[in-house]
Amino acid sequence: MFARDRARATELRERYPHAAEVFGLYLALVETWESVGDRVPSDGAVEWAHVHVLPRVIEATAAHGPPLLAAAVRIAVGNGLLAPASGAGPPAALNGPLRTGGDWGGGLLDAWLAGEELAPVERYLARATMRVVPFSAPTGHEAGRRCPACGGAPQLSYRTADDDPLVSGRRMLHCARCAHEWSFSATTCPQCGETGKRTVHAEAAPSGSEEPRVGRRTAAGDALFPHLRAESCEACRGYLIDVDLGRDPHAVPHVDELAAVPIDLHMADHGYTKITPNLMGF
């Protein structure tokens, strides 16, 4: 189930040293997801995940995560910031100085599913835990700016490959909550629906350059991310990372998007806000 994710994350960890820690953690999470993925019950999956998945996610993050994220997770668990879950104790890898007594890690997943506002570290833990839990939500949403399967916000945009190299493929959005994908207008902002303002396609700078190139068709051989862009809206100042499968057919959009930290930093410096932070919080 996660073979493509693992292969791509391994490849990108070597290609992009700036994201080596991020992909190291992602690979550790893949191991966690694979270890429990075939045991998720059909009923009571969220409660089961509280007990059997969340502790493993915490352990993987404490052991393999970037220092700031690993420290934030340890502090959150140690200070009892996660809501209690009946019958669950602290993960073995975090026993000792982080154990403050009582239960740990409960209503976090329910809060995330309900769309409640969470601190970044809590949002990360919930999303990483729920990666293996089938999302159950009322269907019937229209295919628009929100996911037609669950009503969640888009995480990223990607273009399908097209036989004509001069034509961009169909635009798809990838849901941050349930990973459903749906077709969406290439000229409409996924956040505010604006169509009258120009959408900017920005690319991270190649080595030795201070400013990113702008324009989908300007990527050169020395581009740091020839297949990644930030699609921004001048009306709401929101943006999403866009992955062009026509330029890299081996890309796995939700994995490749994790490498785009320099683009995210550039967009933040210029006053844009990502519509939905990715799994790692960028």
TORPA-681751 format. One record per residue (C-alpha): residue in one letter; x, y, z. Coordinates in Angstrom, 2 decimals, always signed. Each point is the difference from the previous one (the first is absolute). Layout:
N
   code         x         y         z
      A         X         Y         Z
...
//
This chain:
282
   code         x         y         z
      M     +0.00     +0.00     +0.00
      F     +2.85     +2.38     +0.80
      A     +2.64     -1.35     -2.40
      R     -0.17     +3.05     -2.30
      D     +0.14     +2.37     +2.95
      R     +3.09     -1.73     +1.38
      A     +1.81     -0.14     -3.31
      R     -0.70     +3.65     -0.78
      A     +0.88     +1.25     +3.48
      T     +3.30     -1.92     -0.15
      E     +0.79     +1.54     -3.39
      L     -0.89     +3.54     +1.08
      R     +1.98     -0.28     +3.22
      E     +3.12     -0.45     -2.13
      R     -0.97     +2.61     -2.57
      Y     -0.89     +2.77     +2.48
      P     +2.38     +0.12     +3.00
      H     -1.96     +2.92     +1.47
      A     -2.94     -2.38     +0.52
      A     +1.97     -3.05     +1.16
      E     -1.37     +0.18     +3.56
      V     -3.57     +0.40     -1.23
      F     +0.26     -3.04     -2.25
      G     +1.81     -1.97     +2.69
      L     -3.03     +0.51     +2.24
      Y     -2.39     -0.76     -2.84
      L     +1.73     -3.33     -0.62
      A     -0.27     -0.82     +3.71
      L     -3.72     +0.81     -0.16
      V     -0.38     -2.26     -3.03
      E     +1.38     -2.85     +2.08
      T     -2.50     +0.82     +2.71
      W     -2.91     +0.14     -2.44
      E     +0.98     -3.28     -1.61
      S     +0.31     -1.71     +3.39
      V     -3.63     +0.74     +0.88
      G     -1.70     +0.61     -3.33
      D     -1.44     -3.48     -0.44
      R     -1.31     -0.18     +3.57
      V     -2.27     +3.05     +0.05
      P     -3.47     -1.21     +1.10
      S     -3.06     +0.84     -2.05
      D     -1.79     +1.25     +3.12
      G     +1.47     +2.25     +2.66
      A     +3.00     +0.89     -2.17
      V     +0.57     +3.40     +1.58
      E     +0.01     -1.38     +3.53
      W     +2.29     -2.82     -1.15
      A     +2.36     +2.54     -1.55
      H     +0.16     +1.89     +3.32
      V     +1.45     -3.06     +1.64
      H     +1.98     -1.75     -2.75
      V     +1.11     +2.61     -2.53
      L     +0.50     +3.28     +1.83
      P     +2.61     -1.44     +2.41
      R     +2.02     -1.33     -2.95
      V     -0.20     +3.34     -1.79
      I     +1.30     +1.73     +3.13
      E     +2.84     -2.50     +0.36
      A     +0.98     +0.34     -3.68
      T     -0.03     +3.78     +0.24
      A     +2.03     +0.11     +3.20
      A     +2.59     -2.33     -1.53
      H     +0.17     +1.24     -3.60
      G     -1.64     +3.41     -0.22
      P     +1.73     +3.33     -0.61
      P     +1.26     +1.26     +3.39
      L     -2.61     +2.75     +0.40
      L     -2.93     -2.27     -0.81
      A     +1.35     -2.87     +2.11
      A     +0.47     +2.36     +2.94
      A     -3.49     +1.45     -0.43
      V     -1.54     -3.47     +0.04
      R     +1.92     -0.99     +3.12
      I     -1.04     +3.20     +1.76
      A     -3.64     -0.44     -1.01
      V     -0.09     -3.55     +1.36
      G     +2.01     +0.86     +3.10
      N     -2.20     +2.95     +0.91
      G     -3.18     -1.97     -0.51
      L     -1.20     +2.28     -2.78
      L     -1.66     -2.88     -1.85
      A     -3.54     -0.89     +1.04
      P     -0.40     -3.29     +1.94
      A     -1.03     -3.28     -1.52
      S     -1.36     -2.78     +2.18
      G     +2.20     -3.03     +0.33
      A     +3.08     +1.51     -1.65
      G     +3.30     +0.72     +1.68
      P     +2.99     +2.01     -1.17
      P     +2.12     -1.66     -2.70
      A     +2.85     -2.07     +1.34
      A     +2.64     +2.05     -1.80
      L     -1.10     +3.10     +1.91
      N     -0.25     -1.48     +3.51
      G     +2.07     +1.62     +2.74
      P     +0.48     +3.77     -0.09
      L     -3.03     +0.54     -2.21
      R     -2.45     -2.01     +2.05
      T     -2.21     +2.32     +2.01
      G     -2.61     -2.50     +1.09
      G     -3.51     -0.63     -1.28
      D     -1.09     -0.94     -3.49
      W     +1.15     +1.65     -3.19
      G     -0.91     +0.73     -3.62
      G     -3.77     -0.40     -0.36
      G     -2.43     +2.57     -1.39
      L     +2.67     +1.39     -2.30
      L     -1.15     -2.10     -2.96
      D     -3.66     +0.81     +0.51
      A     +0.85     +3.70     +0.16
      W     +1.92     -0.23     -3.26
      L     -2.80     -1.89     -1.73
      A     -2.45     +2.65     +1.18
      G     +2.11     +2.73     -1.58
      E     +0.87     +1.64     +3.31
      E     +2.99     +2.35     +0.19
      L     +3.06     -1.87     +1.32
      A     +3.52     +1.02     +0.91
      P     +2.49     -0.92     -2.74
      V     +1.47     -2.94     +1.89
      E     -3.46     -1.39     +0.78
      R     -1.08     +0.40     -3.61
      Y     +3.11     -1.86     -1.12
      L     -0.62     -2.89     +2.41
      A     -3.64     -0.29     -1.02
      R     +0.74     +0.03     -3.72
      A     +2.85     -2.51     +0.28
      T     -2.18     -2.29     +2.10
      M     -3.05     +0.16     -2.23
      R     +2.00     -0.78     -3.13
      V     -0.93     -3.67     +0.34
      V     -3.56     +0.47     +1.23
      P     -2.73     +0.01     -2.67
      F     -1.76     +3.35     +0.20
      S     -3.74     -0.27     +0.42
      A     -2.02     +3.13     -0.70
      P     -3.28     +0.88     -1.67
      T     +0.40     +0.25     -3.77
      G     -1.87     +2.14     -2.46
      H     +2.15     +3.14     +0.05
      E     +0.22     +1.67     -3.37
      A     +3.42     -0.16     -1.67
      G     +1.18     +3.54     +0.69
      R     +2.54     +1.65     +2.26
      R     -0.59     -2.61     +2.72
      C     +0.43     -3.75     -0.27
      P     -3.13     -1.63     -1.50
      A     +0.54     -3.06     +2.22
      C     +0.44     +1.56     +3.44
      G     -0.13     +3.78     -0.33
      G     +3.66     +0.38     +0.93
      A     +2.35     +2.68     -1.30
      P     +2.48     -0.72     -2.80
      Q     +3.58     -0.81     +0.95
      L     +1.56     +0.44     -3.41
      S     -0.64     +0.32     -3.70
      Y     +1.47     -2.13     -2.77
      R     -0.12     -0.16     -3.78
      T     -0.45     -3.27     -1.80
      A     +2.40     -0.87     -2.80
      D     -1.04     +1.07     -3.50
      D     +1.17     -1.33     -3.36
      D     +0.53     +3.56     -1.22
      P     +3.10     +1.43     +1.78
      L     -1.29     +3.55     -0.55
      V     -3.30     -0.65     +1.77
      S     -0.41     -0.42     +3.74
      G     -1.98     -3.04     +1.06
      R     -3.25     -0.03     +1.93
      R     +0.19     +1.63     +3.43
      M     -0.79     -2.19     +3.01
      L     -0.30     +0.84     +3.68
      H     +1.06     -2.39     +2.79
      C     -1.98     +0.09     +3.26
      A     +1.96     +0.62     +3.20
      R     -2.47     -1.98     +2.09
      C     -0.98     -3.13     -1.93
      A     +2.48     +0.05     -2.95
      H     -2.84     -0.03     -2.55
      E     +0.87     +1.69     -3.30
      W     -2.27     +1.99     -2.27
      S     +0.19     +2.04     -3.17
      F     +0.03     +3.79     +0.39
      S     +0.19     +3.08     -2.21
      A     +3.53     +1.06     -0.90
      T     -0.94     +3.68     +0.20
      T     -1.94     +0.07     +3.29
      C     +1.39     +0.51     +3.49
      P     -0.72     -3.09     +2.15
      Q     -0.33     +2.21     +3.07
      C     -2.18     +2.97     -0.94
      G     -1.30     -0.96     -3.44
      E     +1.38     +3.13     -1.66
      T     +0.37     -0.23     -3.77
      G     +0.61     +3.63     -0.89
      K     +3.37     +0.38     +1.70
      R     +3.12     -1.40     -1.63
      T     +1.41     -3.13     +1.58
      V     +3.78     +0.07     +0.27
      H     +2.12     -3.09     -0.59
      A     +3.22     +0.34     +1.98
      E     +2.99     -2.32     -0.03
      A     +2.75     -0.32     +2.60
      A     +3.31     +1.53     -1.00
      P     +2.73     -2.16     -1.56
      S     +3.33     -0.17     +1.77
      G     +1.76     +3.37     +0.09
      S     -3.11     +2.04     -0.76
      E     -1.71     +2.25     +2.53
      E     -3.47     +0.19     -1.53
      P     -2.24     -2.77     -1.34
      R     -1.04     -0.08     -3.60
      V     -3.65     +0.79     -0.62
      G     -2.01     -1.66     -2.75
      R     -0.95     -3.63     -0.56
      R     +2.01     -0.34     -3.21
      T     +3.27     +1.53     +1.21
      A     +1.53     -3.03     +1.73
      A     +3.57     -0.64     -1.10
      G     +2.30     -2.95     +0.43
      D     +1.58     +1.55     +3.10
      A     -3.33     +0.63     +1.74
      L     -0.11     -1.37     +3.52
      F     -3.60     -1.15     -0.45
      P     -0.77     -0.30     -3.73
      H     -3.35     -1.67     +0.74
      L     -1.17     +2.04     +3.02
      R     -1.66     +3.42     +0.17
      A     -1.95     +2.10     +2.45
      E     -3.32     +1.08     -1.47
      S     -1.03     +3.19     +1.78
      C     -3.12     +2.14     -0.06
      E     +0.38     +3.77     +0.01
      A     -3.48     +0.46     +1.49
      C     +0.31     -2.03     +3.22
      R     +3.80     -0.45     +0.01
      G     -0.39     -3.75     +0.44
      Y     +2.01     -2.63     -1.86
      L     +0.50     -3.69     -0.59
      I     +3.02     -1.94     -1.20
      D     -0.66     -1.33     -3.49
      V     +1.69     -3.17     -1.30
      D     +0.36     -0.42     -3.76
      L     -0.04     -3.69     -0.94
      G     +0.72     +0.99     -3.58
      R     +3.46     +1.12     +1.08
      D     +0.60     -2.89     +2.38
      P     -2.29     -3.00     -0.60
      H     +1.62     -1.82     +2.92
      A     -1.13     +2.61     +2.51
      V     -2.35     -1.02     +2.81
      P     -1.73     +3.35     +0.68
      H     -0.60     -0.32     +3.75
      V     +3.60     -1.17     +0.46
      D     +1.69     +2.48     -2.34
      E     -1.85     +2.88     +1.64
      L     +1.99     -0.65     +3.18
      A     +3.20     +1.05     -1.81
      A     -1.33     +3.47     -0.81
      V     +1.08     +1.68     +3.24
      P     +2.08     +2.68     -1.84
      I     -3.07     +0.89     -2.05
      D     -2.13     +0.21     +3.16
      L     +2.56     +2.29     +1.63
      H     +0.14     +2.20     -3.09
      M     -3.79     +0.30     -0.12
      A     -0.20     +0.85     +3.72
      D     +2.66     +2.68     -0.46
      H     -2.18     +1.57     -2.71
      G     -3.16     +0.04     +2.11
      Y     -1.80     -3.11     -1.21
      T     -1.60     -2.62     +2.25
      K     -0.24     -3.68     -0.89
      I     -3.61     -1.14     -0.22
      T     +0.81     -3.13     +2.00
      P     +3.35     -0.80     +1.69
      N     +1.33     -3.39     -1.02
      L     +0.51     -3.01     +2.25
      M     +3.22     +1.43     +1.43
      G     -1.57     +3.40     +0.65
      F     +1.47     +1.97     -2.93
//
